[in-house]
Amino acid sequence: MAAAIGQNPFNLTAAGELGAHRETMLNNELLLRTELGKPKRRGYGSPGEGFVFGRPNEARHGGADDALHGWQRTLSTTTLPFARKDKNADRDFMALNKAAVQNGLVTAGENYEFRATHDVRRKTAGSENTRARTRRIPPTMVFGISTRPSTPIFDLLEHKYQDKWLQQRRQQELANRKEETQNPILPEARLSQSAGPYPIQKRNPSKVYETRASLLRTYQNPVDPAPLWQMPKFRNSARPSLETFRSPKARELAYQNFGSDQISRKGKLGHGVYEPAVN
């Protein structure tokens, strides 16, 4: 790249021809300047011959060579390809606050000094106390889903399920016949009963039964809706804090005028705009 720029490649750098020239200036993007009429050249040079790309794998763990020579029974941090870092547990501020209160420290300054001189860490999954609380699994315990019971192939070959269904149907028919003998029904009702499995109750011809049409034709006395619930103190002794009418007569007259005026207004309550007259 430097040979293509010109005879003096440092002319296109921030230092120019003056000052000290170093080879690293030709690779520093902050010092390079764009040549007039040409795009800026960006890139990195090759590391040279003999350079191997990739990550070195110095540990021998899990390869075919190790499998043929025998596996290692114990693994240490030195045999792993990366160093295992022990993560520090977080501070247990709840335990620190409890200990501070037990010692009679309640102010913010006292708690700050107590935390500076005392340190309590939270228990991690690998701590000894946590390991002691883990439940021990018996050696005979089996994990997984239980096996589904096998299909009774002998019952299928002997048509046992069909015989069981026929037996249930026979018992149901016998129960229906026994009920018919105890509660006889009319012939026309027996014909309609054959269309469904449910028996029809006996009708009394002298009794008049109500239908939906007869219920709709009957007059229903109007019932006033129940009043809204109010607290007893507001129902008995409450008085308005503001009275906008001069007298009860003025209030009654105002509501009469409102009732006559809401006829020509829009809206359910008669508060809308006036609607035009309809011929």
C-alpha positions in Angstrom: 0.0 0.0 0.0 2.8 2.3 0.8 4.5 1.8 -2.6 1.3 2.6 -4.5 0.8 6.0 -2.8 3.9 7.6 -4.2 7.7 7.9 -3.8 7.3 9.3 -0.3 4.5 7.5 1.4 4.7 9.9 4.4 3.3 12.7 2.3 -0.2 11.4 3.0 0.2 11.2 6.7 -0.5 13.9 9.4 3.3 14.4 9.9 4.0 15.0 6.2 7.6 15.3 5.2 8.6 17.1 8.4 9.3 15.3 11.7 10.3 11.8 12.5 9.0 9.1 10.2 8.1 5.7 11.6 6.7 2.7 9.7 3.8 2.4 12.1 2.5 5.8 10.8 1.6 4.1 7.5 -0.8 1.7 9.4 -2.4 4.1 11.8 -5.8 5.2 10.6 -5.7 8.3 12.7 -2.6 9.6 10.9 -3.4 8.6 7.3 -4.9 11.2 4.9 -7.0 10.5 1.9 -5.4 11.0 -1.5 -7.0 13.6 -3.8 -9.5 12.0 -6.2 -9.1 8.5 -4.8 -11.0 6.6 -2.1 -9.5 6.0 1.3 -7.6 2.8 1.5 -8.2 0.6 4.5 -6.8 -2.8 5.3 -4.4 -4.8 7.4 -1.2 -6.4 6.3 -0.5 -10.1 6.3 1.3 -11.5 9.4 3.9 -13.2 7.2 5.0 -16.7 6.5 4.9 -19.3 9.2 1.9 -17.8 10.9 -0.8 -20.3 11.9 -4.3 -19.0 12.3 -6.6 -20.3 15.0 -6.5 -21.0 18.7 -3.8 -23.2 20.2 -5.1 -26.4 21.9 -2.4 -27.4 24.3 -4.5 -29.6 26.5 -5.0 -33.3 25.5 -8.5 -34.1 26.7 -11.1 -36.0 24.8 -9.2 -36.9 21.7 -8.6 -40.2 20.0 -5.1 -40.4 21.3 -6.3 -40.1 24.9 -9.0 -42.7 24.3 -6.5 -45.2 23.1 -4.0 -44.6 25.9 -6.6 -44.4 28.6 -8.8 -41.7 30.1 -7.8 -39.4 32.9 -9.8 -40.1 36.0 -9.2 -36.7 37.7 -9.3 -33.4 35.9 -7.5 -30.4 37.3 -7.5 -26.8 36.2 -4.1 -27.3 34.6 -5.3 -29.9 32.1 -8.3 -27.8 30.9 -7.9 -25.5 27.9 -9.0 -22.6 30.0 -8.4 -21.6 33.6 -11.4 -22.0 35.8 -12.0 -18.8 37.8 -13.6 -19.0 41.2 -16.5 -16.6 41.3 -16.7 -14.6 44.5 -20.0 -14.7 46.3 -22.0 -11.5 46.8 -22.3 -9.8 50.1 -25.2 -10.7 52.3 -26.6 -7.3 53.3 -29.6 -8.9 55.1 -27.3 -10.7 57.4 -25.1 -7.6 57.9 -28.2 -5.5 58.8 -29.4 -8.1 61.2 -26.0 -8.3 62.9 -25.8 -4.5 63.1 -29.2 -4.2 64.7 -28.3 -7.0 67.2 -25.2 -4.9 68.2 -27.3 -1.8 68.6 -26.3 0.1 65.4 -29.3 1.8 63.8 -28.0 4.9 62.1 -26.6 5.2 58.6 -23.2 6.1 59.7 -22.9 3.2 62.2 -24.1 0.8 59.6 -21.5 2.1 57.1 -18.7 1.6 59.6 -20.1 -1.9 60.6 -20.0 -3.0 56.9 -16.5 -1.6 56.5 -15.2 -3.8 59.3 -17.4 -6.9 58.9 -18.1 -9.0 55.8 -20.7 -11.7 55.3 -21.0 -13.5 52.0 -24.1 -15.2 50.5 -24.1 -19.0 50.4 -23.5 -20.4 46.9 -24.5 -23.7 45.5 -21.1 -25.2 46.2 -20.8 -24.2 49.8 -20.6 -26.9 52.5 -23.9 -25.8 54.2 -25.7 -26.0 50.9 -24.3 -29.5 50.2 -25.5 -30.7 53.6 -29.1 -29.7 52.8 -29.2 -31.5 49.5 -31.4 -34.6 49.5 -29.7 -37.9 49.1 -31.0 -40.1 46.3 -31.3 -43.8 47.0 -29.2 -46.0 44.7 -32.2 -48.0 43.5 -34.1 -44.9 42.3 -35.1 -45.0 38.6 -35.5 -41.8 36.6 -37.8 -41.3 33.6 -41.4 -41.9 32.6 -43.2 -45.1 33.7 -43.8 -47.6 30.9 -47.3 -47.8 29.5 -49.0 -51.1 30.3 -49.2 -53.5 27.4 -52.4 -53.8 25.4 -54.5 -56.8 26.5 -54.3 -58.7 23.2 -56.2 -61.7 24.5 -59.2 -59.5 25.4 -59.2 -58.1 21.9 -59.1 -61.5 20.3 -61.9 -62.8 22.5 -64.1 -59.7 21.8 -64.3 -59.1 25.5 -65.1 -55.4 25.1 -67.9 -56.1 22.7 -69.5 -58.6 25.1 -69.2 -56.1 27.9 -71.0 -53.4 25.8 -73.8 -55.8 24.9 -74.2 -56.7 28.5 -74.5 -53.1 29.5 -77.1 -52.4 26.8 -79.1 -55.4 28.0 -79.1 -54.2 31.6 -80.2 -50.8 30.4 -83.1 -52.2 28.4 -84.2 -54.3 31.4 -84.1 -51.3 33.6 -86.3 -49.3 31.1 -88.8 -52.1 30.9 -89.1 -52.3 34.6 -89.7 -48.6 34.9 -92.4 -48.8 32.1 -94.3 -51.5 34.1 -94.2 -49.3 37.2 -95.2 -46.0 35.4 -97.3 -46.8 32.4 -97.5 -44.1 29.7 -99.9 -43.3 26.9 -99.5 -44.9 23.4 -98.7 -41.7 21.6 -96.0 -40.9 24.2 -94.6 -44.4 23.8 -94.2 -43.7 20.1 -92.2 -40.5 20.7 -90.2 -42.4 23.4 -88.8 -44.8 20.8 -86.9 -41.8 19.2 -84.7 -41.2 22.2 -83.2 -43.1 25.2 -84.9 -40.9 27.8 -88.4 -41.9 29.1 -91.3 -39.4 28.8 -93.2 -38.5 32.0 -96.9 -39.3 32.2 -99.2 -36.3 31.3 -102.3 -35.5 33.2 -105.1 -34.5 30.7 -107.1 -32.6 33.3 -104.2 -30.2 34.1 -103.5 -27.1 32.0 -99.8 -26.6 31.3 -98.3 -23.2 30.7 -96.4 -22.6 27.4 -94.1 -19.7 26.5 -96.8 -18.1 24.4 -99.3 -18.2 27.3 -96.7 -16.8 29.7 -96.0 -13.9 27.3 -99.7 -13.2 27.0 -100.3 -12.9 30.7 -100.1 -9.5 32.2 -97.1 -8.9 34.5 -97.5 -6.3 37.1 -94.7 -3.7 36.9 -92.2 -3.9 39.8 -90.2 -0.9 40.7 -86.5 -1.6 40.7 -84.7 -1.8 44.1 -83.2 1.5 45.2 -79.4 1.9 45.1 -77.6 1.1 48.3 -76.6 4.0 50.5 -74.8 4.2 53.8 -77.2 4.8 56.7 -75.5 8.0 57.7 -76.2 9.5 54.3 -79.7 8.0 54.0 -81.0 9.4 57.3 -79.2 12.6 58.3 -77.4 13.8 55.1 -78.2 17.3 53.9 -76.9 19.0 50.8 -74.1 21.5 51.3 -75.3 23.7 48.5 -78.9 24.5 47.4 -79.2 26.0 43.9 -82.9 26.8 44.2 -84.5 29.6 46.1 -87.4 27.6 47.3 -89.0 24.1 46.8 -91.6 25.8 44.5 -88.8 27.1 42.3 -87.2 23.7 42.1 -90.5 22.0 41.1 -91.1 24.7 38.4 -87.6 24.3 37.0 -88.0 20.5 36.6 -91.3 21.0 34.9 -89.8 23.3 32.4 -86.9 20.9 31.9 -89.4 18.0 31.2 -91.2 20.1 28.6 -87.9 21.3 27.0 -86.2 17.9 26.7 -88.9 16.7 24.2 -87.3 18.8 21.4 -83.7 17.9 22.4 -81.5 15.0 21.3 -80.1 12.5 23.7 -81.5 10.0 26.2 -81.7 12.5 29.0 -82.7 15.5 26.9 -79.4 17.4 27.3 -78.5 17.4 23.6 -79.0 20.0 20.9 -82.5 20.9 19.5 -83.6 18.7 16.7 -85.5 20.2 13.7 -89.2 19.8 13.3 -90.3 16.7 11.3 -93.3 17.0 9.0 
